[in-house]
Amino acid sequence: MSKIPFYIGNFLAIFVPDGARRARVRGNVNATLYGPRIKHFIKRVYGEQVKKIKFVRQITLNRVCCVVNDKYYVKLFRNITPARVKNYKDLMDFVQPRMSVRIPTIYTDDNMAMYVSEKIPGRNINTFDDATILKNEAKIKHQVSKIISEIQSIRLDSIPGVNRFLHSLQPERAKEPPIDKPCPVLAHFDLNGTNLLFDDDMNIIGVIDWDMCSVAQNPDTDMFIFNHFWNRFMKHIKRPA
């Protein structure tokens, strides 16, 4: 995909002072550039007409994301070939039945670095009040630890064409903590609270955004990434006096 379309929306938004208006500018530009292709994609995969496209996470120059008809999640990538996105789909198809939590089913485009998935039902951690999060902190960490164990239990030599995933889909893969003796394992590489989906009792029922899933050399990588997020997140939680 050309770099220019990604650049245009962000460049024009620079000249808009208000944050909300800036997001609208990016959304309008992206809708013009990608709207027709997204509509065709949704029609081909789900047989559904597109009535609404809401662009989200548009600040980055590396990808454009949108929610379609409030039920489909579309992500378009820059500087990545459609073949690499297809590799990502193949890995997700292999991982999905081996996890106890829900993982999105991915569909890719043959000619464009883009994928679509249905939104998984569940609540984002930001929708819970501070008291509920504090009450369930230990429970959340225990569940995350279990999810990491499930990911790492997938033997690398059982993954078809595992060499395709020695480097992640995203070039800016999160930095791994140092380790003296490498012990390769599969890792999510973006396991933070916003990529976890909860039910009303704060049970984790889904994990999304596996774009960076790859082979880590340090088994502590996913927990390291989660703890980094969690420590920053908890600084904004109000604790009882």
N, C-alpha and C positions, 0 to 999 in steps of 0.2 A: 504494500500500500504506500502511496506517495506520502512524503513528510508534509507536503504543503497543506493539505486539508486540515491536519491536526494543528498546524501552526496558525492558520487563518483565524479560527475561533478564539484562541487564546490571545493572539495579537490584537484583534479588534477589542477584546474585553479589557485590555490594558487601559484604554482611553475612557472607560466607564467608571466613575468614582464610587458608585454605590454597589455593595456586594450583591444584593438581590438582582439588581439590573444587570450586573456583570454576568451572573449566571444565566439570565434570560438571553443575553446576547450570544453566549456560547451555545445555548440550547437552540436558538433560532438558526445560527450558522450550521450547526451540526445536523439539524433537521433538514436543511436544504441540501447539504452535501451527502448525507447518508440515508435520509428518509426513504427514498424510492427503493434502495437496495434492501433496507431492513424490511419494508413492506413485502417485497417479493420473497424474502427469506422466510418470514413468518407464514406467508401463504403456502409456500412449498412444504415447510416442515409440519405445520399444524392445520393447514387448510382454513385459516382464519383471516378475515380482513382486519387490517390495523385501523383502530379508531383513535388511539391515543399513544403518543410516544413522549416519555418524560426522561430527559437526559440527566444523569447524575454523575458525580465524580469526574468532572470535566477539567479539573485544574491540571492534571498531569498531561504531559505531551506524549506519553507512551501508549495511552489507550483512551477510548471513549466508551462510556457505559450508558445504557438506557433501560428503562422498564417499559414494556409494551403492553397495552391493554390491561395494565395493573396485574399481570399474571406471568409475563415472560421477561426474562432478564437477558439482554444482549450486550456482548462486549466485543469491541473492534480494536485490533492491535496495530501498532506502528512498528516498522522494522522487524517484523516477524512474518515468515511465509505461511501460507495456508497449510503446508505440509507439517510445520511445527505445531500448529493448532490441532491438526489431526492426530499428531503424536499424543498431545494432551488428552484428547478424547479417548484414545485407545487405553491410556493409563487409567483414566477414570472408569472406563468400562470394566477394567480388570479389578480395580480397588473396590468399587461399589458393593458387590455382593459379599465382600469380606469384612464389611464394617457393620456394627450394630446400630449406628446412627444413619440417618438419611443423607445421601449425597446427590446433588443434582445430576440428572441425565442430560448429557451434552449432545448437541447436534452442531456440526460444523458446515461451513460453506466451502465449496470446492475451489472457488476462484478468489476468495477474499479471506484475509486473516480475521475471522469472525466466528463466534459461537453463540448459541442460544440455549437456554434451559428454562424450564418452568420454575417459578418461585416456590420454594418449599415453605409450607405453613410453619409458623413459629414466631416467637417474640425476640427482638433484639435486646441485648442487655441494657441498653439505654432507656428501655420502656419501663423498667422496674424502679421502684422508689429505693432510696438509700437504705432504709431499715431492712427491706427484704434482701438486698444484696449483702449487707453485713451479716444477716442471719444465716445466709446460705453460702458464705465465702468458702468455708472448708468443703462443703458439698460440691461446689463448682470446681475447685481445684482437684478434688478426687476424681470427678468425671473426666476432666481434661487429661489427667494422668492415665486413666483407663483408655481413652481414645488414642493417646500417643502409643500406648502399649499395643493396641490393635493395629495401628499403622505399621509399627516396627515388627510385628509378628509376620508380616507379609514377606516371604523370602524373596530376595532380589533375583535369585537365579530362577524363580518361578515366573517372573514377569517377562512376557514375550518381547524380545528386542530391548532389553533393559538398558543397553548402551545409549539408547536415544534419550534417556532421562538422567544421564550423568551431569547434565547442566540443565537448569530450570528453564521454563518457557520465558520467564522474564529475565532480562540481562542484569537487573539490579537486585539479584537475589540477596536476601538478608545475610549478613555476616554470621558465620558460625562461631561459637566459642572455641578456643584453641583446644587441641587434644594431642597428646604425645603419640599415641598409637591409634591410627584411624580404625574405626569400626563402622563400615558403611551400613546405613539403614535408610528406609524410605521415610521421608519427612514432608509434612504439609508446607512448612516454611512461611506460613502467614497465619499461624494459629493464635489469633487474638480474639478478644471478646465480641467484637463486631461481626466475626465470621462464625459465631456460634448461635444456634437458634434454640430457644427454650420454650417449654410449655409453661403454664401458669404457676407450676410448683418449682420452677427453675431446674427441671430435668432437661439436659441437653438432648434434643431430638434430631438435630441436623447440623451439619458442618458444610459451609459454602466456601466459594473462592479458593479453589484448589489450583489456580493458575500457576503457582510457583512450586507445586509438588515436584519433588526431585529426590536424588540420592544425597543424603547428608553423610559427612564423614564422622560426625560426632553425634552419638545417640541422645545427648542432652539438648540438641539444637531446638526442637519444638518447645520443650519446657522453658528453655532460656528465652525464646521469643515470647511465649505466653506470659512469663513472669515480668518481662520488660513492659509489656502492655499493661498488665494488671497493676503493677506498682504505680504507673502513671495515672491509670484510671482511678485508683483508690484515693489519690490525692484530692480528688474533687468530691469524694463522698463525705457527707456530714455525719460525724460520729456523735452519739449521745453524750451530753455533758456529764 
